[in-house]
Amino acid sequence: MNTRVEKKAELNRFEVYVDDQLAGLAAYENAGSNRAFTHTEIYPRYEGQGLAKVLIAAALDQTREEKLGVLPFCPFVHRFVGKNDEYLALVPEWARDRLGLPAA
């Protein structure tokens, strides 16, 4: 299985592909110095293959490279960030308490 993640800025989303077939997406809205992740979806045919983790990690890595904070409104992204300290650090301190995430 060959996977890749692409940022589609014109659509405000990241897309994950499996063998060149679109398998899912993570939608976002840029909000000042932060990127708010609002929805993540893996298409039924591709569920259960760990693609959500691949997609979210790549999207968060790209967001970090762009020097933006992360607002994890999407439940998938919220859980991922809460379980991975390296990504929790991307969530601004003011947003952690509001979103029920641990403080740094």
C-alpha positions as a printed NumPy array, in Angstrom:
array([[  0.   ,   0.   ,   0.   ],
       [  1.52 ,   3.293,  -1.142],
       [  0.216,   6.325,   0.784],
       [  0.794,  10.043,   0.478],
       [ -0.727,  13.176,   1.981],
       [ -1.198,  16.372,  -0.017],
       [ -2.234,  19.818,   1.106],
       [ -4.979,  21.294,  -1.066],
       [ -4.903,  24.923,   0.062],
       [ -7.555,  25.942,  -2.478],
       [ -9.959,  23.498,  -0.784],
       [ -8.765,  24.152,   2.8  ],
       [ -7.936,  20.526,   3.384],
       [ -5.313,  17.837,   3.457],
       [ -5.986,  14.681,   1.471],
       [ -4.642,  11.178,   1.987],
       [ -4.203,   8.909,  -1.017],
       [ -3.734,   5.144,  -1.192],
       [ -2.222,   3.944,  -4.452],
       [ -3.285,   7.25 ,  -6.075],
       [ -6.91 ,   6.913,  -4.912],
       [ -8.358,   9.559,  -2.6  ],
       [ -8.96 ,   7.812,   0.732],
       [ -9.883,  10.673,   3.055],
       [ -9.433,  14.27 ,   4.092],
       [ -8.851,  16.637,   6.991],
       [-10.626,  19.988,   6.567],
       [ -9.379,  23.183,   8.166],
       [ -9.86 ,  26.924,   8.364],
       [ -6.971,  29.297,   8.901],
       [ -7.681,  31.666,  11.782],
       [ -4.955,  34.268,  12.179],
       [ -1.853,  32.531,  13.5  ],
       [ -3.755,  29.243,  14.008],
       [ -5.213,  26.497,  11.86 ],
       [ -8.564,  25.156,  13.064],
       [ -9.138,  21.528,  12.096],
       [-12.881,  21.048,  11.723],
       [-13.486,  17.648,  10.14 ],
       [-11.579,  14.471,   9.335],
       [-13.005,  11.682,   7.249],
       [-11.62 ,   8.393,   5.974],
       [-13.799,   6.883,   3.276],
       [-15.45 ,   3.567,   4.238],
       [-13.392,   1.468,   1.833],
       [-10.205,   2.599,   3.62 ],
       [-11.308,   2.526,   7.261],
       [ -9.356,   0.478,   9.777],
       [ -6.009,   0.856,   8.016],
       [ -4.529,   3.585,  10.231],
       [ -4.927,   6.246,   7.568],
       [ -6.454,   8.809,   9.935],
       [ -3.224,   8.782,  11.965],
       [ -1.113,   9.121,   8.815],
       [ -3.283,  11.984,   7.564],
       [ -3.45 ,  13.873,  10.856],
       [  0.275,  13.531,  11.605],
       [  1.184,  14.837,   8.142],
       [ -1.308,  17.713,   8.408],
       [  0.013,  18.699,  11.829],
       [  3.634,  18.42 ,  10.682],
       [  2.877,  20.732,   7.742],
       [  1.066,  23.132,  10.072],
       [  4.11 ,  23.2  ,  12.368],
       [  6.376,  23.889,   9.361],
       [  4.134,  26.832,   8.485],
       [  4.582,  28.077,  12.084],
       [  0.844,  27.985,  12.821],
       [ -0.856,  26.871,  16.005],
       [ -3.46 ,  24.117,  16.   ],
       [ -7.076,  24.35 ,  17.134],
       [ -8.307,  20.731,  17.182],
       [-12.089,  21.085,  16.923],
       [-12.394,  17.83 ,  14.966],
       [-12.774,  14.866,  17.376],
       [-10.169,  12.789,  15.486],
       [ -7.572,  15.562,  15.632],
       [ -8.488,  16.35 ,  19.254],
       [ -7.852,  12.727,  20.342],
       [ -4.642,  12.513,  18.331],
       [ -3.261,  15.723,  19.81 ],
       [ -4.275,  14.677,  23.326],
       [ -2.329,  11.422,  22.981],
       [  0.814,  12.883,  21.398],
       [  2.751,  15.448,  23.422],
       [  4.779,  16.597,  20.417],
       [  1.553,  17.754,  18.776],
       [ -0.099,  18.991,  21.971],
       [  2.614,  21.649,  22.019],
       [  1.098,  23.09 ,  18.809],
       [ -2.145,  23.971,  20.602],
       [ -1.937,  27.486,  22.069],
       [ -1.983,  27.523,  25.863],
       [ -5.173,  29.633,  25.917],
       [ -7.005,  26.999,  23.853],
       [ -6.01 ,  23.908,  25.837],
       [ -8.273,  24.532,  28.8  ],
       [-11.17 ,  25.555,  26.562],
       [-10.806,  22.368,  24.539],
       [-10.268,  20.087,  27.534],
       [ -6.64 ,  19.31 ,  26.719],
       [ -3.81 ,  19.022,  29.261],
       [ -1.699,  22.084,  30.014],
       [  1.943,  22.045,  28.985]])
